C-alpha cells in the first residue's frame, strides 16, 4: 500500500514539475480554413540558430494528424494521436529535433490533416489547427502568427461511397494539377498566406494537452511488394502479410486529369456498406510520384490505372506501433505453430492509436477485444507493447458517464452505449488486473480506483436472490454466437470484476471497501450453485436454449465451480460449441484449468480449422468467413487470438507468480505433444523455456533473466526452484 501511494504522490509531483514549464506557443490555423472534414494545411517557418544544443524537445500537437520536415528532411511520419484522452482533451508528441537542426538558418514545415469528423476512436475539436513549442538552450521555435500557412487545395474528397460512420478518416483524393511541389523544402517559397492564432493552449476547443503515452510509429521506409501482377487495368500488389501501410507509385503520362484509384482487398470488410478507406490520384502530364498518406490495411493493394499511363514503380511503406513481436511459440504440431503466428500478426495489425477490433471497418477500442489483446501482448510483444493497454485503461475511465456508467469504444465523438459484460471484463481479472499483474505497473490503480468502485457498487446492484441483478442497459451483448445464458454470464463476469477490485482495494488500504466487496462476493458464492447448478451443468432457471459453453467456462475461471464438478463441466465443453472467437479463449482456458490439455488442444483444432484453411496471415472475426463482401466479416480480428496466450501460458506453462514476472512459474501441460518451446519478453529480459517429453519423463530447459527467480512444477507435483541463469532439469 505504501508503495502504491508513494508512486501516486510522485506522479502528482511529476505532473506539477511539467506544469512549471509553460507553453509559449499558440494553436495556429489559416484564416481561410473552414475546418471542414478532410481539410489539409501547409505550415512553414524559418529560424536562425547559432549553436545546436545536445537536445531540443519539441512539443507538437494537431487536430488531427501531422507530418514534419526540418531542413527538407522528414522528421515525423504521421504524428499525433486521435483525440480524446478525456472528453475535450488532446495528446501532444515530444520529439527531439536537435539531430535535424543546423547552425544558421533552419526551415520547419508541417502538413496537417484535419479529420473534421467524430468516429469510434476520435472526438473532433471542431477546428483544424497545429501547435509547435520548442524551448531549448539557444532555441525557441513557437507556432504563432509569424508562420506561413495555407489550405492545401490538392487534397480533396472523393465521390461516394465514403468510409462508414465509425471511421473519422475520409477517403483522400489528390489532384496533382494543384500540387505544390517541394513546398516544404528550404528556399522554396510557395506558401504566401500567414498563419492565424486559433486558440490558447489548455483551453477549448482543443482542451488540456496530455503527453503522448505510447511511442511514435515505426516506419519501414518504402519497400518492394512481395509480388505484383497485372490483370486488365489493375495492378494486384501482394504484401508479405496483413499490414498497416501507405501505398506509393511512380508514373509517367502525357495525359492530364486521369484518375488512378487505390483500394485494398479489405475495402469492404463485411456488413454490406461498411466501407473502409480508399484513395484517388488525378494525374498531371509528365513524370510524377505520389504516396497516399492515409494508412490502409490488407494483404493486397490494388492500383486501378487508366490506359496511357506508364507505371514505373510501385512500393509501400509499413507503419505501425513501435514494438517487436519478440515472443515466440513452437511445438511438434504445425497447426498450433501457425495459429500462434497468425494470432501475433493479428494482434500487431490491431494496434495503433488504440487497440482496435479491426483495422478496416472500425478502428475502434471495443473493450471485449482489448481484454483479449492485452493478454496476448505480454506473450507476443516486447514491453513497449504494454503501454497501449495502460493508455486505454485511463481513457476508458476518463470517459465515464455522469451516471457512473462506463462504455466503449472510447475515445469517441458519437457513441455512449454500454455493453455491460464487456465493461465487467475490462475492469476485472482479465482486464485491469491482468494489465497490472503481468506488467508490474500499478501506477494507474489509484488514478482509476474510485471511478471503478462507483461503477461496480452504484451502477451494479445485488438482487434479492443474492446474485447480481441483470441490468436493462444500452446493449446487453455477451458474445457472437447462439445460446447465451446471460444470467450466469453476468454473475461470472461480475464476480471476476469484484475479485480484481478487492485486490486493488487491499493495495490501497481501502478497509471498508474490502468488507463491502467481500460481502458481495460471498453472496454470489453462497447462491451461485443454488440457483444455477442442475447436477450436470450451470443453467439459469428461465433459460430454455442449449447449454451455454461460455457460462460453464466462467464458472470454472471465476472459481465459483468447485473441483468436484469438473468431470461434468468437461463433458459439457466437449459437447457444446456455441461461443464465438471472442469467448472461445475462456472455454479453452477452462479446459486447461481443469487439467485437460488434450481436450483443450483438440477443441482448438476443431474451432480454428476453418480459419487456418484460408491463405491469410490473420484471424477472423467469426468462425465461418464468407467470401462475399455483403455477407462476410473482418478477416482481421484480434479477439480471436486467445490461443496465443494459452499456448505460451499453459502448454509451456509460463505465468507470473508476482507482479511483472519478478517471480514466475513453469508448469507445462503438453497433452499429447512431445515438445514445445516459448519465449516470453519481460522487463528484466526474455524468459526462454523448452520442454521435451520422452515416455513419462519431461526435460525442461529454462533461461531465467537476471533479477528474477522461478520454479518448475512438473505434472507429478514435483517443484524445483530456479535462480537466474539457464537450467536443464528432468522430472515425471
Buried (B, 14 or more C-beta within 10 A) or exposed (E): EEEBEEBBEEBEEEEEEEEEEEBBBBBBBBEEBEBEBBBBBBBBBBBEBEEBEEEBBBBBBBBBBBBBBBBBEEBBBBBBBBBBBBBBBBBBBEBBBBEBBEEEEBBBBBBBBBBBBBBBBBBBBBBBBBBBBBBBEEBBBBBBEEBBBBBBEBBBBBEEEBBBBBBBBBBBBBBBEEBBEEBBBBEBEBBEBBBBEBBEBEEEBBBBBBEBBBEBBBBEEBBEBEEBEEEEEBBBBBBEBBBBBBBBBBBEBEEEEBBBBBBBBBBBBBBEEBBBBBBBBBBBEEEBEBBBBBBBBBBBBBBBBBEEBEBEEBBBBBBBBBBEBBBBBBBBBEBBBEBBBBBBBBBBBBBBBBBBBBBBBBBBBBBBBBBBBBBBBBBBBBBBBBBBBBBBBBBBBBBBEEEBBBBBBBBBBBBEEBBBBBBBBBBBBBBBBBBBBBBBBBBBBBBBBEBBBBBBBEBBEBEEEBBBBBBEBBEBBBBBBEBBBBBBBBBBBBBBBBBBBBBBBBBBEBEEBBEBBEEBBEBBBEBBBEBBBEEEBBBBEEBEEBBBBBBBBBBBBBBBBEEEBBEBBBEBBBEBBBBBBBBBBBBBBBBBBBEBBEBBBBBBBEBBEEBBEBEBBBBBBBBEBEEEBEEBBBBBBBBBBBBBBBBBBBBBBBBBEEBBBBBBBBBBBBBEBEBBBBBBBBBBBBBBBBBBBEEEEBBBBBBBBEEBBBBBBBBEEEEBEBEBEEBEBEBE
